[in-house]
Amino acid sequence: MQPLLVAGSPGSPYTRKLVAALRFKRVPYRLVLVNPDRPRLPQPKVRLLPTVYFDDGQGGVEPAVDTTPILRRLEREWPGRPVTPADPVVAFIDALVEDFADEWLTKAMFHYRWARGEDIRKAARVLPNWFDAPLDDATLATAGDSFTARQIDRLSYVGSNDVTAATIERSFERLTGWLVKTPLVHQSPSLATASMKSSVARTELLAFWKKMEPYASPSREES
Ligand SMILES: N[C@@H](CCC(=O)N[C@@H](CS)C(=O)NCC(=O)O)C(=O)O
């Protein structure tokens, strides 16, 4: 069987969410790093990371985006080691928490990366190196500058600004304080765990959820 082909980047929280769930489910996969300026694979209609290339049944591939429906499909095709709770009430709560993590926690991730000087300098040095082969120092400096300009420009779309910064940070601190003492939704890893873990890990502040930890970081061999 061919491993599932996933195009993504370790800097993308949604890539990490998907990879965490694939690892937990033990679905064989191959992660290829994408350089958005030099596409090597067919593009999905909406260009987002991660993109999963499903077998189209005719010898080709069918690109798919959006981790939630992708993982719902994988749950149907790979029912072993489910990441959806069996109890429908718990599954509903899990879906709500997953949505909260996908839509709200990524704001904290983006804010903590791009709102302050030292964090910006770190993100500029790290993230451009995760789309292709590692860059030499001069290329990394140029790529870091243009990456930074683009991402800071997007802070307004994400909703991080001088007025909202305190709300984002208070909400994140409240959540992480709560997570230290509360088990998350159900006993084994789930989509909610995968999504929350990925965004929180990407803030590079915390290492929670030991049970998800082994599944959360793409290893070097995969890139
Ligand atoms: N809801 C989507 C979101 C995917 C997403 O926004 N990915 C980011 C990278 S982490 C992206 O590709 N952003 C590029 C863009 O928005 O143009 C999912 O769950 O996969």
PDBQT file of the ligand as one rigid body, heavy atoms in Angstrom, charges set to zero:
ROOT
HETATM    1  N1  LIG A 301      -9.390  24.931   8.093  1.00  0.00    +0.000 N 
HETATM    2  C1  LIG A 301      -8.175  24.571   7.391  1.00  0.00    +0.000 C 
HETATM    3  C2  LIG A 301      -7.146  25.690   7.561  1.00  0.00    +0.000 C 
HETATM    4  C3  LIG A 301      -5.831  25.444   6.835  1.00  0.00    +0.000 C 
HETATM    5  C4  LIG A 301      -4.956  26.682   6.857  1.00  0.00    +0.000 C 
HETATM    6  O1  LIG A 301      -5.406  27.827   7.058  1.00  0.00    +0.000 OA
HETATM    7  N2  LIG A 301      -3.659  26.470   6.625  1.00  0.00    +0.000 N 
HETATM    8  C5  LIG A 301      -2.722  27.582   6.596  1.00  0.00    +0.000 C 
HETATM    9  C6  LIG A 301      -1.343  27.096   7.018  1.00  0.00    +0.000 C 
HETATM   10  S1  LIG A 301      -1.327  26.599   8.710  1.00  0.00    +0.000 SA
HETATM   11  C7  LIG A 301      -2.569  28.072   5.186  1.00  0.00    +0.000 C 
HETATM   12  O2  LIG A 301      -2.420  27.294   4.275  1.00  0.00    +0.000 OA
HETATM   13  N3  LIG A 301      -2.597  29.383   4.998  1.00  0.00    +0.000 N 
HETATM   14  C8  LIG A 301      -2.389  29.973   3.720  1.00  0.00    +0.000 C 
HETATM   15  C9  LIG A 301      -3.420  30.960   3.400  1.00  0.00    +0.000 C 
HETATM   16  O3  LIG A 301      -4.332  31.163   4.216  1.00  0.00    +0.000 OA
HETATM   17  O4  LIG A 301      -3.324  31.542   2.309  1.00  0.00    +0.000 OA
HETATM   18  C10 LIG A 301      -7.689  23.212   7.906  1.00  0.00    +0.000 C 
HETATM   19  O5  LIG A 301      -8.184  22.720   8.940  1.00  0.00    +0.000 OA
HETATM   20  O6  LIG A 301      -6.854  22.583   7.224  1.00  0.00    +0.000 OA
ENDROOT
TORSDOF 0
